[in-house]
């Protein structure tokens, strides 16, 4: 096929969508061009295969406005992309490709088979039908400009020429899937700034705590209280999971973008009813004393357990607070329960994210959004260079948000690549 050459660096979710929509845009406009995906792994879509525990939570049955509230402080950047390709369109698109979907009660959308492999298969097959060229096991190590074209360097080969490039390499998390930060280096080679990266959607370890003895216990809800990098006190409420070496669950994962090794977070095990705010120690004391007054013959541990916490966790907390849980409820007073109430209201943990890139679901930080046009995903100062997906300084909450961002930005980048090159240079029409 004659015409211009389009290079997609990275064959993950955003890269496959960028390739698809570049090819679709060429067909719709009757123009000629070659679209090539350069993937460092033996096959594309390895990051997709581990999403949703291998089931691939590919989006949510939700409004754009609600989606945009789940990308931290940078959600506004995604407004045009997700409005252009919203969750409803994502679902329609996959079904048009022949992938049946199922919508769960919590609005999460999965392939009906609950197999992420099928998501990869339909995307690769669609690309192949449209003529996308796959160059697997081809790691792009350098990028430069020569007049109006790009030169892509790979190991032991002559440079590859391309008229437009989309960097869709993902972030730095889960490196076993091939996400090792290549895109950041490529962006920097063309003058882009990189917002420092760190793990997001990550569990944390608690090296100075023995909370891991309660591994496997889930508490819903708890309230996390911490101070973010802007000095704001954050109260975040949701499910928490205790792991063998720390804390996880949605409330930890969704806020880990703000955490750093050495930070302190406080866990309120019994938040105020109907509120996202943590209970105070005095409120917790009053709650326990009121329950004790109604169950005077019961053991203190039984009374606290009935407030809604697992008995194993209660035993651990009482041991930590040096409170005797076998005492009769009628025998205890405010002074006795004060240490326990303090832990229930604000259990302090010093956290660590050392090694978290190995298991974090996504990466926070990335290509500085001020240098990317949110209406096209094109670089603001390198014409013909586009970005999509996790390589950008965007990370969403758990539950389909990150894949939707990848689909939307990939689709927008692909469509915009054709529009941009068409206005820059003449194309050869398809015959």
LINQUI-V739224 format. One line per field, one symbol per residue. psi: psi as a letter, one per 40 degrees, with the letter a starting at -180 (. if undefined). A space follows every 50 residues. Layout:
psi->???
//
This chain:
psi->hiaihhhhhhfaddddddddddddddddefiiihhhhhhdidiifdddde iffeeggeaigiiddddeeffaeedddeddddddgiddddddddddeehi ihhideeihiidefhddddddddddddddeehhhgifghheihiihbeii hhhihfiiihiidihhhfeabeifedeegeeddddddddeeiihhhiiii fiiiigdeifdeefhehhhhiihhhihaeeehhhhhhaiihhieebiaid dddeeedeiiheihihhhdgihheieiiiidddddddddddddefdeiid dddddeeeiiddddddddddefhheeiideeiadddeddddddddghhhh iifhedddeidihiaahhdeehheeeeiieeghehiiiaedighhiiife ddddddddddddddddddddddddiiihii.
//
